[in-house]
Structures are given as C-alpha cells and as structure tokens.
Amino acid sequence: MINYREHHYIDIEKYNNCVQRNAQKIPYALSWYLDSVCEQWDCLVLNDYDAVWPLPFRRKLGIKYFYRPFAIQQLGVFSKQNLSEEQIMAFQQKISENCRFADLYLNENQVVNPLSSKWEVREQTNLVLKLKRSYQDVYKGFNSNLKRKLKKHQQTNFDLFESDGPKVLIDLFNENKGQQLKLSSEYYRSLEKAMFQLLHRGLAKVFTIYGGPNQLLAGVFFIEYQGRSIFLFSALSPMGKDLDAMTYLINEYLIYNSERLEELDFEGSQQPGLARFYASFGAEARHYNYLKYNDLPWPISLLK
C-alpha cells in the first residue's frame, strides 16, 4: 500500500535508511539535504518504507504543486529493491491525487509512462565518468583536444587549494555568471546551506585554482557519497576561462581520486557546449526522465 505522509508524520530514520539503500547512490533525497534546499516536503511511502518518493511542494494562488528545488538534479522513487511497472504507476496515481501540478525529475532507470493526456514524459541526459581505475587509464579516455590543453598547462603556474569554503565559490559565480543569470537570493541561500551541511558531514570537497596571489580563477564543489562524486557547483572567472583553468582543476581532481571513487557525475548539461566539455573527459551519457503532471484549471493550465 502507498500512503501520502505529511512531513511531520514521516519516520525520518526509516526514510533515510530506504534512501541510503537505493542503488543509484545519490544524496538529494536524504532528509537533511531536502531540509536545506526547500521549505516544505512530504513523501509517498510504500508499505513500511520499502520505497519512498520525496515531494517538495509549494502553494501559489491556493494551489499545491510539486517541484524540483535548487541544487537537486534527480529525485523520484528511492527503494530497497526494484519496483514493478504497476508499483511505479501506483506512485504516479498517488501524486495526481495530492496535487494539481507536478514538475519532477526522476532518478536513473526509473521508467514512467504518461497515464493520460495530463502527463508528459521527456528524456534528460546526464554525463558520468567511470572511475575506480588508475589515472593513466582514465587519461586514455580523454579526447585529443583535452590532452593538448593539459600539455599547455604544464607551462602555467596554477596553485591548487582544498581549504576554501563555499562562499568563495558562490561569490565568484555571482560576480561573473550570476550577473547574467540574475538568480534569486533564495538560490544562493539554499545552495550555501546545502554545501555547509555536506562539508559538516564529510561528504564534500571544495577545489579551487589560483593563478597568482589572491587571483581566484576557478572552483568546484564536489559531493562524495557512497563512492559517487557529483559535480554540484562550479565558478569561473573571465581569466580562468581564458586559461582553461576548469580543465586543469577537473584533471587534478581525477589525479587524486580516480582510484578511490567509483564515478564522477557531471550532473549532465542541456547546453551543448558544456555537454561536449564533460564528454571530452570520457564521460558517457546516461538518461533519466522528466515527469510533468498538469491538472490545473483553465486558463492557468495554459500559463504553466
């Protein structure tokens, strides 16, 4: 039986145990992570927490809707064992019974189907580099252009640090790309809160590159969870872009961690340029689904 549990009725210990046993090894659904990036979330629960589907939600014009918060790529069902197609459909039905609109991104290998014209399913692409092997073996998978860039870096004086905090990255991003994207203050607050939670629990690392005294060029925040490294957030200065500092930084991270970790998840990109950049390291495409449910009244349904 699948039940809808409001947040204050969720058994957090059983819930987290189920998420941690999921085969996909992604931390976005852990209760403390969700608490960091969204104000409200409930959950669908199968039997005695054999499977869970966390559902961040908001209300607008009195209408409840499910959405994907900042700093989360995938959610969907997290289960202790594989679920049948009928069970997944039952989860979808429960979603439709508890909201008028849902904008959801599912985890890898979760197959869903549109149950009616109110449902829409679209495939999304992620890029993941297999590790747990020597750096020399990983390097063989780099494309020729990336290898040429790395040879040029041998003549460049970069300084690599692992001691900077999240705010250093966020400020660098906001000063550059952030001015173009005009992201909300809520985005930065949620992101910084999640980063500090991850660092406090020993589940993340911050790598930064400097090109001289106080000349920050690039930085990346990596989640490290159950052998999976996730490229959660990055920042790059104009000079860092000109010097290909991000290429150097990722390569250095792989030198230190390629044998220790199982894979590096670049979190994909729907931007062709970024996708090509991640693929140049030998990352392979994996797919996950975007699921949309729209039962809003007319004419609000047209706006959404």
ZINOR-V11395 format. One record per residue. N is the residue number from 0. PHI is phi as a letter, one per 40 degrees, with the letter a starting at -180 (NA if undefined). OMEGA is omega in degrees with one decimal (* if undefined). BURIAL is 1 if it has 9 or more other C-alpha atoms within 8 Angstrom, else 0. Layout:
BEGIN
N PHI OMEGA BURIAL
N PHI OMEGA BURIAL
END
This chain:
BEGIN
0 NA 177.8 0
1 b 179.8 1
2 b 172.6 1
3 c -178.6 1
4 b 170.4 1
5 c -168.7 1
6 d -175.2 1
7 c 177.0 0
8 b -179.7 0
9 c 171.8 1
10 c -171.0 0
11 c -179.3 0
12 c 178.5 0
13 c 179.4 0
14 c -178.8 1
15 c 177.7 1
16 c 178.8 0
17 c -179.8 1
18 c -177.4 1
19 c -179.3 1
20 c 178.5 1
21 c -173.5 1
22 c -172.9 0
23 c 176.3 0
24 f 174.4 1
25 b -170.6 0
26 c -171.5 1
27 d -174.9 1
28 c 178.6 1
29 d -171.0 1
30 d -177.7 1
31 c 177.2 0
32 c 177.2 1
33 c 178.6 1
34 c -178.5 1
35 c -169.5 1
36 b 176.8 1
37 a -176.5 1
38 c -174.6 0
39 b 171.6 1
40 a 174.5 1
41 b -173.7 1
42 a 167.1 1
43 c -175.8 1
44 b 175.9 1
45 c 178.6 1
46 f -178.7 1
47 c 180.0 0
48 g 172.4 1
49 c 174.7 1
50 a -180.0 1
51 b 174.5 1
52 b 179.4 1
53 c -173.6 1
54 b 171.4 1
55 c -177.4 1
56 a 173.7 1
57 b 173.3 1
58 b 176.4 0
59 a -175.7 0
60 f 179.6 0
61 g -177.6 0
62 b 179.0 0
63 c 176.6 1
64 a 177.1 1
65 c -175.3 1
66 a 174.9 1
67 c 179.6 1
68 c 171.6 0
69 d 174.3 1
70 g 174.2 1
71 b 176.5 0
72 c -173.4 0
73 b 169.1 0
74 b -179.1 1
75 g -177.3 1
76 c 172.6 1
77 b -172.0 1
78 b 178.3 1
79 c 178.4 1
80 a -177.9 0
81 c 178.9 0
82 b 178.5 0
83 c 176.8 0
84 c 179.6 0
85 c 179.2 0
86 c 177.7 0
87 c 178.3 1
88 c 178.2 1
89 c 175.1 1
90 c 179.2 1
91 d -179.5 0
92 c 178.5 0
93 c 177.1 1
94 c -177.9 1
95 c 179.0 1
96 c -173.3 0
97 b 175.7 0
98 a 175.2 1
99 b -179.3 1
100 a 178.0 1
101 a -179.3 1
102 b -165.1 1
103 b 175.8 1
104 b -171.2 1
105 c 178.8 1
106 c -175.2 1
107 d 175.1 1
108 g 175.5 0
109 c -175.8 1
110 c 176.9 0
111 b 178.9 1
112 b 175.2 0
113 c -177.4 1
114 c 178.4 0
115 a 179.3 0
116 c 179.0 0
117 c -177.6 1
118 b 175.7 1
119 b 178.5 1
120 b 176.5 1
121 b -179.2 0
122 c 175.5 0
123 b -177.7 1
124 b 173.1 1
125 b 178.0 1
126 b -174.0 1
127 b 178.8 1
128 b 178.4 1
129 c -179.9 0
130 b -175.2 1
131 f 179.3 1
132 a -176.3 0
133 c 177.0 1
134 c 180.0 1
135 d 178.5 0
136 c 177.3 0
137 c -178.7 1
138 d 179.4 0
139 d -179.2 0
140 c 177.3 0
141 c 176.3 1
142 c -171.7 1
143 c 179.9 0
144 c 178.3 0
145 c 178.7 1
146 c 178.0 1
147 c 178.7 0
148 c -178.7 1
149 c 176.8 1
150 c 176.9 0
151 c -178.1 0
152 c 178.4 1
153 c 179.5 0
154 c -176.4 0
155 b -179.7 0
156 c 174.5 0
157 c 173.3 0
158 b -178.9 0
159 c 179.7 1
160 b 174.1 1
161 b -173.5 0
162 b -179.2 0
163 c 179.1 1
164 c -178.8 0
165 d -175.7 1
166 c 177.9 0
167 c 178.8 0
168 c -177.1 1
169 c 178.8 1
170 c 178.7 0
171 c 178.6 1
172 c -176.7 1
173 c -179.8 1
174 c -175.3 0
175 b -177.3 1
176 c -177.4 1
177 c 179.0 1
178 c 179.0 0
179 c -175.2 0
180 c 179.2 0
181 f -179.9 0
182 c -176.8 0
183 c 176.1 0
184 c 177.1 0
185 c 178.6 0
186 d -177.2 1
187 c 178.6 1
188 c -179.2 0
189 c -179.0 1
190 c -178.7 1
191 c 178.9 1
192 c 178.7 1
193 c -179.7 1
194 c -179.5 1
195 c 176.3 1
196 c -178.9 1
197 c 178.8 1
198 c 179.7 1
199 d -179.3 0
200 c 178.3 0
201 g -175.4 0
202 b -177.8 1
203 a 174.4 1
204 a 174.9 1
205 b 175.8 1
206 b 176.2 1
207 b 179.8 1
208 b 175.8 1
209 b 179.0 1
210 b -179.3 1
211 i -179.6 1
212 d 177.3 0
213 f 179.2 0
214 b -178.7 0
215 c -177.0 1
216 b -175.1 1
217 a 176.2 1
218 a 178.7 1
219 b 172.9 1
220 b -179.6 1
221 b 166.5 1
222 c 174.5 1
223 b -171.8 1
224 b 177.9 1
225 f 176.8 0
226 g -179.2 1
227 b 174.8 1
228 c -177.5 1
229 b 179.1 1
230 c -169.5 1
231 c -171.5 1
232 a 178.6 0
233 a 178.1 1
234 a -173.6 1
235 a 176.1 1
236 c 176.2 1
237 d 177.7 0
238 c 177.7 0
239 c 177.4 1
240 c -179.9 1
241 c -177.0 0
242 c -177.8 0
243 f -176.9 1
244 c 179.9 1
245 c 176.2 1
246 d 179.2 1
247 c -176.7 1
248 c -179.4 1
249 c 179.3 0
250 c 178.2 0
251 c 177.4 0
252 c 179.6 1
253 c 177.3 1
254 d -177.4 0
255 c -166.5 0
256 b -172.8 0
257 c -179.9 1
258 c -176.5 1
259 c -174.8 0
260 b -179.7 1
261 c -179.3 1
262 a 174.8 1
263 b -178.6 1
264 c -179.3 1
265 c -176.3 1
266 g 174.3 1
267 f 171.1 1
268 a 175.0 1
269 c 175.6 0
270 c -175.3 0
271 d -178.5 0
272 c 178.1 0
273 c 179.0 1
274 c 178.0 1
275 c 179.9 0
276 c 179.5 0
277 c 179.8 1
278 c -179.0 1
279 c 176.6 1
280 c -178.1 1
281 g 179.3 1
282 c -178.7 1
283 b -179.3 0
284 c 168.9 0
285 b -172.1 1
286 b 173.5 1
287 a -172.2 1
288 b 168.2 1
289 c -177.0 1
290 b -180.0 1
291 b 175.9 1
292 b -177.2 1
293 b 175.6 1
294 b -179.5 0
295 c 178.1 0
296 c 175.0 0
297 c 9.3 0
298 c -179.4 0
299 c -179.8 0
300 c 178.7 1
301 c 178.5 0
302 c -179.8 0
303 c * 0
END
